[in-house]
Amino acid sequence: MLQSWVRRRSSAQSLALRSRIVLESADGHAIAEVARRLGITTDTVRAWRRRFLERRLDGLCDDPRPGAPRKITDADVERVIVKTLEETPKNATHWSTRSMAAAAGMSQSAISRIWRAFALQPHRAETFKLSTDPLFIDKVRDVVGLYLDPPERALVLCVDEKSQIQALDRSQPVLPMMPGVPERRSHDYVRAGTTTLFAALEVATGQVIGSLHRRHRAAEFKRFLAKLDKEVPADLQIHLILDNYATHKTPDIKRWLLGHPRFHLHFTPASASWLNLVERWFAELTQKKLKRGVHRSVQALERDIRAWLADWNENPRPFVWTKTADEILDKVAAYCRRISDSDH
């Protein structure tokens, strides 16, 4: 057994060392010689030789560490977990460590340790939206197929509208950043009007074709389609990825598409705008230009958007889609199974 403890990879280093001390001593080596061969002190050799002589193999294992006996039983832990998962406090929507400690008769630190051990986070909540589109699987495969394996002699464009972009001016002047002081702005604002950005993101290169309009109707979308038809070389087919917004399916739009057969529309599933890569580009625009922008008029807002769009197209950065349709569908299926199991 001592030799197996020395050889076994899963043995603790301390146990293997103690086993070597006993084996070296059994070979007839003196305490000083064993200490020299193993690179330890003579007191260590003497202590573990004595432990082995007194208690044999059990003497080489660590004794229980001193300390106060355990006060929280397994039943107490189970009671806290069940209460956290199946009940809510009378005066709140979720438990806190203090409210649970009062209800369970434990300390706040004990509740924190139990929650951390079982990864319970009552203070957090996440949102989700599952698509109810009956053609969800087919549409996912269609759109992802265009991302991962686009057709030859064709251009894949992700199209959408960012509507109701507000021209906001703060009610008081913005105070600039200073050493040790961040930029400061008033929490309220004055709204000067809104505009709508129609954008088409080219999947392969990251180039964006944009158009600004004050209204968001089929007429404006038709003008944007005409702009795409003009700017894309005539020898290329055009595959548009867009959502199921009613503006995209009016009779006028359908007639226009019949007259322009090189346009092919691919719709994302209902409630699945995350499939459209142009949404990621809209997030860049919002974060880097609109969120902290100050505009006293719609004209100033549109000038800033056009300037940002031109700057983007000087050095475009394509967004690379990495997940296959099967990976997406498997993840959605696993999520649905987890929700179904939790309901039962």
Contacts in CASP RR format, 6 or more apart in sequence:
PFRMAT RR
TARGET T0000
AUTHOR 0000-0000-0000
METHOD contacts of the structure
MODEL  1
MLQSWVRRRSSAQSLALRSRIVLESADGHAIAEVARRLGITTDTVRAWRR
RFLERRLDGLCDDPRPGAPRKITDADVERVIVKTLEETPKNATHWSTRSM
AAAAGMSQSAISRIWRAFALQPHRAETFKLSTDPLFIDKVRDVVGLYLDP
PERALVLCVDEKSQIQALDRSQPVLPMMPGVPERRSHDYVRAGTTTLFAA
LEVATGQVIGSLHRRHRAAEFKRFLAKLDKEVPADLQIHLILDNYATHKT
PDIKRWLLGHPRFHLHFTPASASWLNLVERWFAELTQKKLKRGVHRSVQA
LERDIRAWLADWNENPRPFVWTKTADEILDKVAAYCRRISDSDH
1 57 0 8 1.000
2 19 0 8 1.000
2 22 0 8 1.000
2 23 0 8 1.000
2 57 0 8 1.000
3 19 0 8 1.000
3 23 0 8 1.000
5 11 0 8 1.000
5 15 0 8 1.000
5 16 0 8 1.000
5 19 0 8 1.000
6 16 0 8 1.000
6 19 0 8 1.000
6 20 0 8 1.000
6 23 0 8 1.000
8 16 0 8 1.000
11 19 0 8 1.000
14 62 0 8 1.000
15 60 0 8 1.000
15 61 0 8 1.000
17 38 0 8 1.000
17 40 0 8 1.000
18 48 0 8 1.000
18 52 0 8 1.000
18 60 0 8 1.000
19 60 0 8 1.000
20 38 0 8 1.000
21 34 0 8 1.000
21 38 0 8 1.000
21 40 0 8 1.000
21 44 0 8 1.000
21 45 0 8 1.000
21 48 0 8 1.000
21 49 0 8 1.000
22 48 0 8 1.000
22 49 0 8 1.000
22 52 0 8 1.000
22 60 0 8 1.000
24 33 0 8 1.000
24 34 0 8 1.000
24 37 0 8 1.000
24 38 0 8 1.000
25 31 0 8 1.000
25 34 0 8 1.000
25 45 0 8 1.000
25 49 0 8 1.000
29 37 0 8 1.000
31 42 0 8 1.000
31 45 0 8 1.000
31 46 0 8 1.000
31 49 0 8 1.000
32 42 0 8 1.000
34 45 0 8 1.000
35 41 0 8 1.000
35 42 0 8 1.000
35 44 0 8 1.000
35 45 0 8 1.000
38 45 0 8 1.000
48 60 0 8 1.000
51 59 0 8 1.000
51 60 0 8 1.000
52 59 0 8 1.000
52 60 0 8 1.000
72 106 0 8 1.000
72 110 0 8 1.000
72 114 0 8 1.000
76 104 0 8 1.000
76 106 0 8 1.000
77 114 0 8 1.000
79 104 0 8 1.000
80 100 0 8 1.000
80 104 0 8 1.000
80 106 0 8 1.000
80 111 0 8 1.000
80 114 0 8 1.000
81 114 0 8 1.000
81 118 0 8 1.000
81 120 0 8 1.000
83 95 0 8 1.000
83 100 0 8 1.000
83 103 0 8 1.000
83 104 0 8 1.000
84 95 0 8 1.000
84 100 0 8 1.000
84 115 0 8 1.000
84 120 0 8 1.000
84 122 0 8 1.000
85 120 0 8 1.000
88 94 0 8 1.000
88 95 0 8 1.000
89 95 0 8 1.000
89 99 0 8 1.000
89 103 0 8 1.000
92 99 0 8 1.000
94 122 0 8 1.000
94 123 0 8 1.000
94 125 0 8 1.000
95 103 0 8 1.000
95 122 0 8 1.000
96 122 0 8 1.000
96 123 0 8 1.000
97 108 0 8 1.000
97 111 0 8 1.000
97 112 0 8 1.000
97 115 0 8 1.000
98 108 0 8 1.000
100 106 0 8 1.000
100 111 0 8 1.000
101 107 0 8 1.000
101 108 0 8 1.000
101 110 0 8 1.000
101 111 0 8 1.000
104 111 0 8 1.000
114 120 0 8 1.000
115 121 0 8 1.000
115 122 0 8 1.000
128 335 0 8 1.000
129 271 0 8 1.000
130 271 0 8 1.000
130 332 0 8 1.000
130 335 0 8 1.000
130 336 0 8 1.000
131 269 0 8 1.000
131 270 0 8 1.000
131 271 0 8 1.000
131 272 0 8 1.000
132 270 0 8 1.000
132 271 0 8 1.000
133 139 0 8 1.000
133 269 0 8 1.000
133 270 0 8 1.000
133 271 0 8 1.000
133 272 0 8 1.000
135 269 0 8 1.000
136 269 0 8 1.000
136 272 0 8 1.000
137 329 0 8 1.000
139 266 0 8 1.000
139 267 0 8 1.000
139 268 0 8 1.000
139 269 0 8 1.000
139 272 0 8 1.000
139 275 0 8 1.000
140 269 0 8 1.000
140 272 0 8 1.000
140 275 0 8 1.000
140 325 0 8 1.000
140 328 0 8 1.000
140 329 0 8 1.000
141 325 0 8 1.000
142 266 0 8 1.000
143 241 0 8 1.000
143 266 0 8 1.000
143 268 0 8 1.000
143 275 0 8 1.000
143 276 0 8 1.000
144 275 0 8 1.000
144 321 0 8 1.000
144 323 0 8 1.000
144 324 0 8 1.000
144 325 0 8 1.000
144 328 0 8 1.000
145 325 0 8 1.000
146 156 0 8 1.000
146 203 0 8 1.000
146 239 0 8 1.000
146 241 0 8 1.000
146 266 0 8 1.000
147 156 0 8 1.000
147 203 0 8 1.000
147 277 0 8 1.000
147 321 0 8 1.000
148 321 0 8 1.000
148 324 0 8 1.000
150 156 0 8 1.000
150 203 0 8 1.000
150 204 0 8 1.000
150 239 0 8 1.000
151 237 0 8 1.000
151 239 0 8 1.000
153 235 0 8 1.000
153 236 0 8 1.000
153 237 0 8 1.000
154 236 0 8 1.000
154 237 0 8 1.000
154 238 0 8 1.000
154 239 0 8 1.000
155 202 0 8 1.000
155 204 0 8 1.000
155 232 0 8 1.000
155 236 0 8 1.000
155 237 0 8 1.000
155 238 0 8 1.000
155 239 0 8 1.000
156 202 0 8 1.000
156 203 0 8 1.000
156 204 0 8 1.000
156 239 0 8 1.000
156 241 0 8 1.000
157 200 0 8 1.000
157 201 0 8 1.000
157 202 0 8 1.000
157 203 0 8 1.000
157 209 0 8 1.000
157 228 0 8 1.000
157 238 0 8 1.000
157 239 0 8 1.000
157 240 0 8 1.000
157 241 0 8 1.000
158 200 0 8 1.000
158 201 0 8 1.000
158 203 0 8 1.000
158 241 0 8 1.000
158 242 0 8 1.000
158 276 0 8 1.000
158 277 0 8 1.000
158 278 0 8 1.000
158 281 0 8 1.000
159 198 0 8 1.000
159 199 0 8 1.000
159 200 0 8 1.000
159 201 0 8 1.000
159 240 0 8 1.000
159 241 0 8 1.000
159 242 0 8 1.000
159 278 0 8 1.000
160 199 0 8 1.000
160 242 0 8 1.000
160 243 0 8 1.000
160 273 0 8 1.000
160 276 0 8 1.000
160 278 0 8 1.000
160 279 0 8 1.000
160 282 0 8 1.000
161 196 0 8 1.000
161 197 0 8 1.000
161 198 0 8 1.000
161 199 0 8 1.000
161 216 0 8 1.000
161 221 0 8 1.000
161 245 0 8 1.000
161 247 0 8 1.000
162 196 0 8 1.000
162 197 0 8 1.000
162 199 0 8 1.000
162 282 0 8 1.000
162 285 0 8 1.000
163 194 0 8 1.000
163 196 0 8 1.000
163 216 0 8 1.000
164 194 0 8 1.000
164 196 0 8 1.000
164 216 0 8 1.000
165 194 0 8 1.000
165 195 0 8 1.000
165 196 0 8 1.000
165 197 0 8 1.000
165 290 0 8 1.000
165 301 0 8 1.000
165 305 0 8 1.000
166 191 0 8 1.000
166 192 0 8 1.000
166 193 0 8 1.000
166 194 0 8 1.000
166 301 0 8 1.000
167 191 0 8 1.000
167 192 0 8 1.000
167 193 0 8 1.000
167 194 0 8 1.000
167 195 0 8 1.000
167 295 0 8 1.000
167 296 0 8 1.000
167 297 0 8 1.000
167 298 0 8 1.000
167 300 0 8 1.000
167 301 0 8 1.000
168 189 0 8 1.000
168 190 0 8 1.000
168 191 0 8 1.000
168 192 0 8 1.000
168 293 0 8 1.000
168 294 0 8 1.000
168 295 0 8 1.000
169 189 0 8 1.000
169 190 0 8 1.000
169 192 0 8 1.000
169 294 0 8 1.000
169 295 0 8 1.000
169 296 0 8 1.000
170 185 0 8 1.000
170 186 0 8 1.000
170 188 0 8 1.000
170 189 0 8 1.000
170 190 0 8 1.000
170 294 0 8 1.000
171 186 0 8 1.000
171 188 0 8 1.000
171 189 0 8 1.000
171 190 0 8 1.000
172 185 0 8 1.000
172 186 0 8 1.000
174 183 0 8 1.000
174 184 0 8 1.000
174 185 0 8 1.000
174 294 0 8 1.000
175 183 0 8 1.000
175 184 0 8 1.000
175 185 0 8 1.000
176 183 0 8 1.000
177 183 0 8 1.000
183 292 0 8 1.000
185 292 0 8 1.000
185 294 0 8 1.000
192 295 0 8 1.000
192 296 0 8 1.000
192 297 0 8 1.000
192 298 0 8 1.000
192 301 0 8 1.000
193 298 0 8 1.000
194 214 0 8 1.000
194 298 0 8 1.000
195 212 0 8 1.000
195 213 0 8 1.000
195 214 0 8 1.000
195 298 0 8 1.000
195 301 0 8 1.000
195 302 0 8 1.000
195 305 0 8 1.000
196 212 0 8 1.000
196 213 0 8 1.000
196 214 0 8 1.000
196 215 0 8 1.000
196 216 0 8 1.000
196 220 0 8 1.000
197 210 0 8 1.000
197 211 0 8 1.000
197 212 0 8 1.000
197 285 0 8 1.000
197 305 0 8 1.000
198 210 0 8 1.000
198 211 0 8 1.000
198 212 0 8 1.000
198 213 0 8 1.000
198 220 0 8 1.000
198 221 0 8 1.000
198 224 0 8 1.000
199 208 0 8 1.000
199 209 0 8 1.000
199 210 0 8 1.000
199 211 0 8 1.000
199 278 0 8 1.000
199 281 0 8 1.000
199 282 0 8 1.000
200 208 0 8 1.000
200 209 0 8 1.000
200 210 0 8 1.000
200 224 0 8 1.000
200 228 0 8 1.000
200 240 0 8 1.000
200 278 0 8 1.000
201 207 0 8 1.000
201 208 0 8 1.000
201 277 0 8 1.000
201 278 0 8 1.000
201 281 0 8 1.000
201 319 0 8 1.000
202 208 0 8 1.000
202 209 0 8 1.000
202 316 0 8 1.000
202 318 0 8 1.000
203 277 0 8 1.000
203 318 0 8 1.000
203 321 0 8 1.000
204 318 0 8 1.000
205 316 0 8 1.000
205 318 0 8 1.000
206 316 0 8 1.000
206 317 0 8 1.000
206 318 0 8 1.000
206 319 0 8 1.000
207 313 0 8 1.000
207 316 0 8 1.000
208 278 0 8 1.000
208 281 0 8 1.000
208 309 0 8 1.000
208 312 0 8 1.000
208 313 0 8 1.000
208 316 0 8 1.000
209 227 0 8 1.000
209 228 0 8 1.000
209 231 0 8 1.000
210 224 0 8 1.000
210 227 0 8 1.000
210 309 0 8 1.000
211 223 0 8 1.000
211 224 0 8 1.000
211 227 0 8 1.000
212 302 0 8 1.000
212 305 0 8 1.000
212 306 0 8 1.000
213 220 0 8 1.000
213 223 0 8 1.000
213 224 0 8 1.000
214 298 0 8 1.000
216 247 0 8 1.000
217 247 0 8 1.000
218 247 0 8 1.000
218 250 0 8 1.000
218 252 0 8 1.000
218 253 0 8 1.000
219 252 0 8 1.000
221 247 0 8 1.000
221 248 0 8 1.000
221 253 0 8 1.000
222 252 0 8 1.000
222 253 0 8 1.000
222 256 0 8 1.000
225 253 0 8 1.000
225 256 0 8 1.000
225 257 0 8 1.000
225 260 0 8 1.000
225 263 0 8 1.000
228 238 0 8 1.000
228 240 0 8 1.000
229 238 0 8 1.000
229 260 0 8 1.000
229 263 0 8 1.000
232 238 0 8 1.000
236 262 0 8 1.000
237 262 0 8 1.000
237 264 0 8 1.000
238 262 0 8 1.000
238 263 0 8 1.000
238 264 0 8 1.000
239 264 0 8 1.000
239 266 0 8 1.000
240 263 0 8 1.000
240 264 0 8 1.000
240 265 0 8 1.000
240 266 0 8 1.000
241 266 0 8 1.000
241 267 0 8 1.000
241 268 0 8 1.000
241 275 0 8 1.000
241 276 0 8 1.000
241 277 0 8 1.000
242 248 0 8 1.000
242 265 0 8 1.000
242 266 0 8 1.000
242 267 0 8 1.000
242 268 0 8 1.000
242 276 0 8 1.000
243 267 0 8 1.000
243 268 0 8 1.000
243 273 0 8 1.000
243 276 0 8 1.000
244 267 0 8 1.000
244 268 0 8 1.000
244 270 0 8 1.000
247 253 0 8 1.000
248 265 0 8 1.000
248 267 0 8 1.000
257 263 0 8 1.000
257 265 0 8 1.000
268 275 0 8 1.000
268 276 0 8 1.000
269 275 0 8 1.000
273 279 0 8 1.000
277 319 0 8 1.000
277 321 0 8 1.000
280 319 0 8 1.000
281 319 0 8 1.000
284 312 0 8 1.000
285 305 0 8 1.000
285 308 0 8 1.000
288 308 0 8 1.000
289 304 0 8 1.000
289 305 0 8 1.000
289 308 0 8 1.000
293 304 0 8 1.000
295 301 0 8 1.000
295 304 0 8 1.000
END
